[in-house]
Amino acid sequence: MGVDQPSVSRWERGEASPSLDQIAAYEEAAGRPRGYVLVAAGYVDNVPSVERALAADRDLDDEQRGFVLRAYHAARVRLPRR
């Protein structure tokens, strides 16, 4: 996955967090679906749609939700289907 042991140790101690790219690499290496780690870690609920997940996030305002949703849809067009 291209992650060194000191980085993993910092994650385990709560001193740092993996990037979304690193999480995606783990999910792929482990044969898990995208979003598995975020759901398993309790960062997001296992909801059937991105729109519902964003609506449930109380830390985002409407402008932030719109930005994330547009970025998601733009990335989805470029990513291969699984």
Secondary structure, 3 states (H helix, E strand, C coil): CCCCHHHHHHHHCCCCCCCHHHHHHHHHHHCCCCCHHHHHCCCCCCCCCHHHHHHHCCCCCHHHHHHHHHHHHHHHHHCCCC
